[in-house]
């Protein structure tokens, strides 16, 4: 499949890397020659220098009816115009458009009927994930499935956790009324599919599936009870920082620091209860004066990775209980463990959103869990086809799946069912499947193909 990416910034470059590894034929347009040269050296892709919404440039990229256009420049208006040109002039198959301004998303038909097929908003996704992690202390990662009814949660087992040193089936013993299933465990960076006899060890990264109502109760089985957060400090008053502060300020004591004085003035007018401060995130005196030692969560959300890393390291040193940061550069991933509690990579969320829209099967959700290992979790609808026809009515455990793949949950007629030896596969089941490596996708995706 041909994919044309408009914009070779962080989001566009990350998409190019991910889609190449998934077997797509990629072309990318940007005005920055150096960004294109860098991508050309690293990846087997076609690069076109020019403006993303110039018809001549789009034509040069080879766009046609078999092309999917992904417009991810930093300018909403350029993305919209480019999608209009791609659809009307080149009759492309599908357009995926990045929009930061939510007002544009309310009525896409104002740009023309069927011009923009899918909207993505990395900033909104990052903000939503941060909020979820603040609401649920102790969780390392939370992903939503089945329209928010089901959550896949990652928690790191701590020494004082009730389950550490015990068998996994202890969850059922401790909470017999709680519906939960552990889909995978990462131990020393390597994944495996556990069973009830698996003994939990300190520092295990445990991925479990449950409803949102049970998250905190289950997380506390793997680590000592986490106190509810009350004091939040946000670094960076951009769209993500502002949106998070606005969402949290009525529930938490919130402070926001930004280095731009005029931006601080603007933020102070828009925020009701958040204390807005002008200054540097790495100013020890400022952090000390604002009682950094009493801060429950320090969120570094600027556009600069180095600022986010350094300010969080300083905050942690000065007593902040937990640090969460935005990290755009994948090369910094090796620096994070042990120093930063939680990091969110906007490019990972964007790649996840795009992948599910490119699947030819009935995959309704596709989440990249670990960019460095290739782990994914998908949700898909089971159809009758040459492969599945003989599987209906058989227990889930008898479905032939590659090693490292596990079915974490079934949603049947809107009801969440946890997999066990008695659950049988039915047509139109929604399955949530955990894959330790994306290379296994083709073998799993066949479950969700209609033919």
SESEZA-237612 format. One line per 2 residues: for each residue z, x, y of C-alpha. Coordinates in nm, 2 decimals. Each point is the difference from the previous one (the first is absolute). Example, Ala and Ser with C-alpha at 12.3 -4.5 7.8 and 13.67 -1.06 7.14 Angstrom:
2
0.78 1.23 -0.45 ~ -0.07 0.14 0.34
***
This chain:
451
0.00 0.00 0.00 ~ -0.09 0.12 0.35
0.28 0.01 0.26 ~ -0.05 0.08 0.36
0.32 0.11 0.19 ~ -0.01 -0.02 0.38
0.25 0.25 0.14 ~ 0.11 0.33 -0.15
0.35 0.01 0.14 ~ 0.31 0.00 -0.22
-0.07 -0.34 -0.15 ~ -0.37 0.05 -0.05
0.04 0.35 -0.15 ~ 0.27 -0.13 -0.24
-0.22 -0.29 -0.11 ~ -0.29 0.24 -0.06
0.22 0.22 -0.22 ~ 0.14 -0.29 -0.20
-0.33 -0.18 -0.04 ~ -0.19 0.31 -0.11
0.26 0.04 -0.28 ~ -0.06 -0.36 -0.10
-0.37 0.07 -0.05 ~ -0.14 -0.16 0.32
-0.31 0.13 0.18 ~ 0.13 0.08 0.36
-0.16 0.05 0.34 ~ 0.22 0.04 0.31
-0.09 -0.02 0.38 ~ 0.20 0.16 0.28
-0.06 0.16 0.34 ~ 0.22 0.30 -0.08
-0.22 0.27 -0.16 ~ 0.30 0.21 -0.11
0.16 -0.29 -0.19 ~ -0.33 -0.07 -0.18
-0.05 0.37 -0.08 ~ 0.34 0.02 -0.15
-0.06 -0.30 -0.22 ~ -0.34 0.13 -0.11
0.15 0.32 -0.11 ~ 0.27 -0.17 -0.21
-0.19 -0.30 -0.13 ~ -0.34 -0.09 -0.15
-0.08 -0.26 0.27 ~ -0.27 -0.07 0.26
0.11 0.05 0.36 ~ -0.18 -0.14 0.31
0.09 0.12 0.35 ~ -0.01 -0.28 0.26
0.16 -0.32 0.14 ~ 0.12 -0.24 -0.27
-0.15 -0.30 0.17 ~ -0.34 0.15 0.08
-0.27 -0.18 -0.21 ~ -0.21 0.32 -0.03
0.30 0.19 -0.14 ~ 0.08 -0.28 -0.25
-0.36 0.00 -0.11 ~ 0.01 0.37 -0.04
0.29 -0.04 -0.25 ~ -0.22 -0.21 -0.23
0.19 -0.33 0.04 ~ -0.16 -0.29 -0.18
0.08 -0.31 -0.20 ~ 0.18 0.20 -0.27
0.23 0.17 0.25 ~ 0.37 -0.08 0.08
0.10 0.10 0.35 ~ 0.35 0.10 0.08
0.06 0.02 0.38 ~ 0.32 0.20 0.06
-0.05 0.17 0.34 ~ 0.30 -0.01 0.23
-0.19 -0.25 0.23 ~ 0.01 -0.37 -0.10
-0.30 -0.09 0.21 ~ -0.21 0.28 -0.15
0.10 -0.12 -0.35 ~ -0.10 -0.36 0.08
-0.34 0.09 0.16 ~ -0.08 0.23 -0.29
0.07 -0.28 -0.25 ~ -0.21 -0.24 0.20
-0.30 0.25 0.00 ~ 0.05 0.09 -0.37
0.00 -0.37 -0.11 ~ -0.27 -0.14 0.23
-0.25 0.29 0.01 ~ 0.06 0.18 -0.34
0.12 -0.30 -0.20 ~ 0.28 0.21 -0.16
0.18 -0.14 -0.30 ~ 0.35 -0.01 0.15
0.19 0.11 0.31 ~ 0.36 0.12 0.01
0.13 0.04 0.35 ~ 0.32 0.17 0.13
0.15 -0.20 0.29 ~ 0.32 0.10 0.18
0.00 -0.29 0.24 ~ 0.13 -0.30 -0.19
-0.16 -0.24 0.25 ~ -0.34 0.10 -0.13
0.10 -0.10 -0.35 ~ 0.09 -0.36 0.08
-0.36 -0.13 0.00 ~ -0.25 0.24 -0.14
-0.29 -0.25 0.04 ~ 0.00 0.07 0.38
-0.19 0.32 -0.10 ~ -0.25 -0.19 -0.20
0.02 -0.19 -0.33 ~ 0.05 0.23 -0.30
-0.02 0.31 0.21 ~ 0.34 0.14 -0.09
0.09 -0.06 -0.36 ~ 0.34 0.17 -0.03
0.25 0.12 0.27 ~ 0.23 0.29 -0.06
0.29 0.11 0.23 ~ 0.17 0.32 -0.11
0.26 -0.02 0.28 ~ 0.12 -0.35 -0.10
0.02 0.11 -0.37 ~ 0.22 0.30 0.10
0.23 -0.21 0.21 ~ 0.04 -0.26 -0.28
0.08 0.28 -0.25 ~ 0.26 0.16 0.23
0.17 -0.34 0.06 ~ 0.02 -0.07 -0.37
0.16 0.34 -0.06 ~ 0.26 -0.05 0.27
0.08 -0.35 -0.13 ~ 0.05 0.13 -0.35
0.21 0.32 0.02 ~ -0.04 0.24 -0.29
-0.36 -0.09 -0.08 ~ -0.26 0.28 0.03
-0.31 -0.21 -0.01 ~ -0.07 -0.38 0.00
-0.33 -0.15 -0.08 ~ -0.08 -0.38 0.01
-0.20 -0.18 -0.27 ~ -0.08 -0.37 -0.07
0.00 -0.09 0.37 ~ 0.35 0.15 0.04
0.16 -0.17 -0.29 ~ 0.03 0.32 -0.20
0.10 0.35 0.10 ~ -0.06 0.34 -0.15
0.29 0.22 0.11 ~ 0.06 0.37 -0.03
0.36 0.12 -0.01 ~ 0.13 0.36 -0.05
0.29 0.00 -0.25 ~ 0.31 0.16 0.15
0.29 0.17 -0.18 ~ 0.25 -0.28 0.07
-0.25 -0.28 -0.10 ~ 0.13 -0.23 -0.27
-0.30 0.05 -0.23 ~ -0.01 0.38 0.03
0.08 0.14 -0.35 ~ -0.05 -0.35 -0.15
-0.28 -0.17 -0.18 ~ -0.25 -0.20 0.21
0.09 -0.32 -0.19 ~ 0.33 0.02 0.18
-0.16 -0.19 0.29 ~ -0.03 -0.31 -0.22
0.36 0.05 -0.12 ~ 0.13 0.03 0.36
-0.22 -0.27 0.14 ~ -0.11 -0.24 -0.28
-0.13 -0.26 0.25 ~ -0.21 0.24 0.20
-0.37 0.03 -0.07 ~ -0.12 0.36 0.02
-0.23 0.24 -0.19 ~ -0.02 0.38 0.03
-0.37 0.09 0.00 ~ 0.02 0.37 0.03
0.23 0.30 0.06 ~ -0.09 0.32 0.17
0.22 0.29 -0.13 ~ -0.06 0.34 0.16
-0.32 -0.13 0.14 ~ -0.15 -0.12 -0.33
-0.03 -0.37 -0.09 ~ 0.08 -0.18 -0.32
0.03 -0.36 -0.12 ~ 0.37 -0.06 -0.10
0.15 -0.24 -0.25 ~ 0.35 -0.15 -0.02
0.13 0.31 -0.17 ~ -0.10 0.24 0.28
0.30 0.17 0.15 ~ -0.01 0.02 0.38
0.05 0.34 0.15 ~ 0.10 0.10 0.35
-0.30 0.04 0.23 ~ -0.23 -0.22 -0.22
-0.24 -0.20 0.22 ~ 0.01 -0.34 -0.15
-0.27 -0.26 0.07 ~ 0.12 -0.36 -0.08
-0.15 -0.34 0.05 ~ 0.20 -0.30 0.11
0.02 -0.28 0.26 ~ 0.10 0.10 0.35
0.34 -0.19 -0.04 ~ 0.11 0.26 -0.27
-0.11 0.32 0.17 ~ 0.34 0.11 0.13
0.19 -0.09 -0.31 ~ -0.23 0.20 -0.22
-0.02 0.30 0.24 ~ 0.38 0.02 -0.02
-0.02 0.04 -0.37 ~ -0.17 0.34 0.05
0.21 0.14 0.29 ~ 0.33 -0.06 0.16
0.01 -0.31 0.22 ~ -0.17 0.06 0.33
0.16 -0.14 0.31 ~ -0.21 -0.24 0.20
-0.16 0.18 0.30 ~ 0.10 -0.09 0.35
-0.12 0.28 0.24 ~ -0.36 0.09 0.02
-0.16 0.27 0.22 ~ -0.38 0.00 0.04
-0.21 0.30 0.13 ~ -0.33 -0.09 0.15
-0.08 -0.31 0.21 ~ -0.36 -0.05 -0.13
-0.11 -0.32 -0.17 ~ 0.20 0.06 -0.32
0.32 0.11 0.18 ~ -0.01 -0.29 0.24
-0.08 -0.26 -0.26 ~ 0.28 0.13 -0.23
0.25 -0.01 0.29 ~ -0.10 -0.35 0.10
0.04 -0.12 -0.36 ~ 0.34 0.17 -0.05
0.18 -0.03 0.34 ~ 0.16 -0.34 -0.07
0.15 0.11 -0.33 ~ 0.07 0.37 0.05
0.13 0.22 0.29 ~ -0.33 0.17 0.09
-0.08 0.30 0.22 ~ -0.36 0.12 0.07
-0.09 0.35 0.14 ~ -0.34 0.08 0.15
-0.11 0.31 0.20 ~ -0.23 -0.20 0.23
0.20 -0.13 0.30 ~ -0.25 -0.27 0.10
-0.02 -0.12 -0.36 ~ 0.38 -0.03 -0.01
0.00 -0.21 0.32 ~ -0.26 -0.23 -0.17
0.20 -0.02 -0.32 ~ 0.33 -0.08 0.18
-0.17 -0.31 0.15 ~ -0.14 -0.12 -0.34
0.31 0.07 -0.21 ~ 0.31 -0.22 0.05
0.29 0.17 -0.18 ~ -0.14 0.34 -0.09
0.13 0.30 0.21 ~ -0.30 0.19 0.11
0.04 0.37 0.08 ~ -0.24 0.25 0.16
0.02 0.35 -0.15 ~ -0.09 0.24 -0.28
0.07 -0.09 -0.36 ~ 0.11 0.36 -0.06
0.24 0.01 0.29 ~ 0.34 0.07 -0.17
0.19 -0.09 0.31 ~ -0.17 -0.34 0.02
0.05 -0.07 -0.36 ~ 0.36 0.10 0.02
0.06 -0.21 0.31 ~ -0.15 -0.30 -0.19
0.24 0.04 -0.29 ~ -0.25 0.11 -0.25
0.28 0.06 -0.26 ~ 0.06 -0.38 -0.01
-0.37 -0.09 -0.05 ~ -0.07 -0.17 -0.33
-0.38 0.04 0.00 ~ -0.20 0.25 0.22
-0.37 -0.11 0.01 ~ -0.25 0.26 0.13
-0.32 -0.19 0.07 ~ -0.20 0.21 0.24
-0.37 0.09 -0.06 ~ 0.10 0.37 -0.04
0.11 0.10 -0.35 ~ 0.18 0.32 0.13
0.21 -0.21 0.24 ~ 0.09 -0.24 -0.27
0.10 0.27 -0.24 ~ 0.20 0.22 0.24
0.18 -0.29 0.17 ~ 0.10 -0.14 -0.33
0.13 0.33 -0.13 ~ 0.20 0.04 0.32
0.14 -0.36 -0.03 ~ 0.10 0.06 -0.36
0.17 0.32 0.09 ~ 0.19 -0.18 0.28
0.13 -0.27 -0.23 ~ -0.26 -0.28 -0.02
0.05 -0.17 -0.34 ~ -0.37 -0.07 -0.09
-0.33 0.11 0.14 ~ -0.33 -0.18 -0.02
-0.32 0.15 0.14 ~ -0.37 -0.06 0.03
-0.20 0.29 -0.16 ~ -0.38 0.01 0.05
-0.09 0.34 -0.13 ~ 0.00 0.02 -0.38
0.06 0.38 0.01 ~ 0.35 -0.06 0.12
0.10 -0.20 -0.31 ~ 0.15 0.31 -0.17
0.24 0.05 0.29 ~ 0.15 -0.35 -0.01
0.21 -0.02 -0.32 ~ 0.36 0.10 0.06
-0.03 -0.02 0.38 ~ -0.13 -0.34 0.09
0.13 -0.31 -0.18 ~ -0.30 -0.22 0.03
-0.35 0.06 0.13 ~ -0.29 -0.25 0.05
-0.36 0.12 0.01 ~ -0.21 -0.25 0.19
-0.31 0.13 -0.17 ~ 0.15 -0.09 -0.34
0.05 -0.36 0.11 ~ -0.36 -0.02 0.14
-0.15 0.15 -0.31 ~ 0.19 -0.26 -0.21
-0.13 -0.29 0.21 ~ -0.36 0.12 -0.02
0.00 0.08 -0.37 ~ 0.10 -0.36 -0.10
-0.29 -0.13 0.22 ~ -0.25 0.23 -0.18
0.09 -0.09 -0.35 ~ -0.27 -0.18 -0.19
0.26 -0.16 -0.23 ~ 0.25 -0.27 0.09
0.26 0.24 0.13 ~ 0.19 -0.17 0.28
0.23 0.29 0.08 ~ -0.04 0.37 -0.03
0.28 0.23 0.11 ~ 0.00 0.38 0.00
0.36 0.09 -0.08 ~ -0.02 0.38 0.00
-0.29 0.17 0.17 ~ 0.09 0.33 -0.14
0.00 -0.12 -0.37 ~ -0.25 -0.28 0.01
0.24 -0.28 -0.12 ~ -0.11 -0.35 0.08
0.12 -0.36 -0.05 ~ -0.24 -0.28 -0.01
0.01 -0.38 -0.03 ~ -0.29 -0.18 -0.16
-0.11 -0.32 -0.15 ~ -0.08 0.01 -0.38
-0.34 -0.15 -0.08 ~ -0.18 -0.07 -0.33
-0.25 0.27 -0.08 ~ -0.12 0.21 -0.29
0.32 0.21 0.01 ~ 0.27 -0.26 0.06
-0.13 -0.29 -0.22 ~ 0.18 0.14 -0.31
0.32 0.07 0.19 ~ 0.10 -0.36 0.12
0.30 -0.12 -0.19 ~ 0.11 0.35 -0.10
0.32 0.16 0.12 ~ -0.03 0.21 0.31
0.12 0.30 -0.20 ~ -0.31 -0.02 -0.22
-0.25 0.03 0.29 ~ -0.17 0.34 -0.04
0.09 0.20 0.32 ~ -0.01 0.37 0.07
0.31 0.21 -0.02 ~ 0.18 -0.01 0.34
-0.11 -0.36 0.07 ~ 0.25 -0.29 -0.02
-0.01 -0.37 0.08 ~ 0.29 -0.06 0.24
-0.02 -0.37 0.05 ~ -0.20 -0.32 -0.06
-0.04 -0.28 0.25 ~ -0.10 -0.31 -0.18
-0.04 -0.33 0.20 ~ 0.20 0.15 0.28
0.29 0.10 -0.23 ~ 0.12 0.36 -0.04
0.02 0.10 -0.37 ~ 0.14 0.34 -0.10
-0.18 0.16 -0.30 ~ 0.17 -0.01 -0.34
-0.10 -0.02 -0.36 ~ -0.04 -0.38 0.02
-0.23 -0.02 0.30 ~ -0.36 -0.05 -0.10
-0.31 0.06 0.21 ~ -0.17 -0.32 0.15
-0.32 -0.04 0.19 ~ 0.05 0.00 0.38
0.33 0.19 -0.03 ~ 0.07 0.21 0.31
0.11 0.34 -0.13 ~ 0.18 0.27 0.19
-0.09 0.33 -0.16 ~ 0.14 0.35 0.07
-0.23 0.30 -0.06 ~ 0.13 0.35 0.00
-0.34 0.13 0.09 ~ -0.30 -0.17 0.17
-0.23 0.16 -0.26 ~ 0.12 -0.27 -0.23
-0.13 -0.28 0.23 ~ -0.33 -0.06 -0.18
0.18 -0.07 -0.33 ~ 0.24 -0.24 0.17
-0.24 -0.17 0.24 ~ -0.20 -0.15 -0.29
0.28 -0.25 -0.04 ~ -0.09 -0.15 0.34
-0.38 -0.02 -0.03 ~ -0.16 -0.34 -0.03
-0.29 0.14 -0.21
***
